[in-house]
Amino acid sequence: MKTDVQAGSKSYHNNGSYWFDSLETSLLPAPVEKLPQSVDVAIIGAGYTGLWTAYYLHRHAPHLNIAVLEANTIGFGASGRNGGWCMGWATGIDQMLAQPQRAAAGLALARAMQATVDEIAQVCSREAIDCHFTKAGTLTVATRPFDEQVMRASIEHYRNLGFDAEDFVWLDAAVSKQRLNMDPNYGASYTPHCATIHPARLVKGLGRVLREQGVEIYEQTPVLGFAPGKVTTSRGVVQARHILRATEGYTESLQGQARKLLPLYSMMVATVPLSASMWDEIGLAQRETFGDARRVTTYGQRTADGRLAFGGRAGYYFGSQRKPVIDPNDAALLNVEKTLKELLPMLADTPIAHRWGGLMGVQRHWRPTVTFDKTTGLGSAGGYVGEGVGASNLAGRILADLVLARDTPVTKLAWVDDFARRWEPEPLRWLGAGAIQWFGDRADRHEFATGKRSRFWGGLFNRFVG
């Protein structure tokens, strides 16, 4: 195990994350096998979405011949390097709950996401996937004086919609600091509907289970494009009755899919293992996940081996550039490290063992979508805005049910056929993404400096995000 920040070139199959480096098995993909001429279902992408979809398709219809096609190795993308939050929530739910005409749909989606956390736990138990799953909830710490009022109002709004103390509760500053000794800390909103996981162990475990059940996963097989009935790869053509795209931020690499999803980047760092006395000072005794309410999202967890893993959103590269790995000395990574040590000053002299980053997928309306056209046999799921550990499971169940024409409660959720328009062409796409990042950063800086809400920069940020 490394004790210094990793440097130098990485294996083509190593995404640079602590999660991949801490795996106890080889990162090398399975040997390349001859592609089948035809299958019932071809799934593009062996991340969470693709593997969950395959898992539920096989569970409900084991007779189906399913092939998962992966450009690199299982979980190389966001599934194998994310923050490890299995959330009972998803991007877009808050906006739905704020609109009276959509509140019921938002509540149904929220309840489905809460249940999804337990569904993943059950699968991991049933299939012997040891992903360090610990359901201890999440703390959203009030780090600005006005956060308390805003968070309390949100909790009250949720209570009026049908949530209760088992879903959301306010912790005063004294209790919040006992749970997490963050600075500043004016209290915290807490929900139990979140689990901490080791993301690479989950995605690699899913891959193992599927192969043991007879589902073929073809790694090192980049897909170039697809059309009804046919998937074209770098190694040949596969005929398929159903073709499902599960490529998130890598979607634009496929012919005809330009500007459907924007690849935005998140950055993460992980400390060396911390002493028991240091953890006594920090808190997180139950391995809660944590963050605060700033616009440029932060997220952290206590790993099973006693490290603190922490991340934050970064930005967008012109032309939807997709970097396979991020230089550990990238300025955005250094900024994430700086933020971590500002929030937890006791870590000031603690070495950072790993720095990494990568892309995630964002649709133009900033929320997930699941769709399947039974006429063409084409379907897709994704657009989780960096919150896909739990959402991908729900999306995979929805997509599997749509393919199998199963009339289930999840196929009636608001994600189904919630189409987004394409992102703007360059340079408008780059300018808009840059403006969102810049306005959010300016608003956050103003608020932390003054303790007052930034109506100007915050208003511009909200206008761009929607």
Buried (B, 14 or more C-beta within 10 A) or exposed (E): EEEEBBEEEBEBBBBBBBBBBBBEEEBEBBEEEEBBEBBBBBBBBBBBBBBBBBBBBBEBBEEBBBBBBBBBBBBBBBBBBBBBBBBBBBBBBBBBBEEEEBBBBBBBBBBBBBBBBBBBBEBBEEBEBEBBBBBBBBBBBBBBBBBBEBBBEBBEBBEEBEBEEEBBBBBEBEEBBEBBBBEBBBBBBBBBBBBBBBBBBBBBBBBBBBBEBEBBBBBBBBBBBBEEBBBBBEBEBBEBBBBBBBBBBBBBBBEEBBBBBBBBBBBBBBBBBBEEEBBEEBBBEEBBBBBBBBBBBBBBBBBBEBBBBBBBBBBBBEEBEBEBBBBBEBEBBBBBBEBBBBBBEEBEEBEBBBBBBBBBBBBBBBBBBBBBEEEEBBBBBBBBBBBBBBBBBBBBBBBBBBBBEBEBEBBEBBBBEBEBEBBBEEEEBBEBBBBBBBBBBBBBBBBBEEEEBBEEBBEBBBEBEE
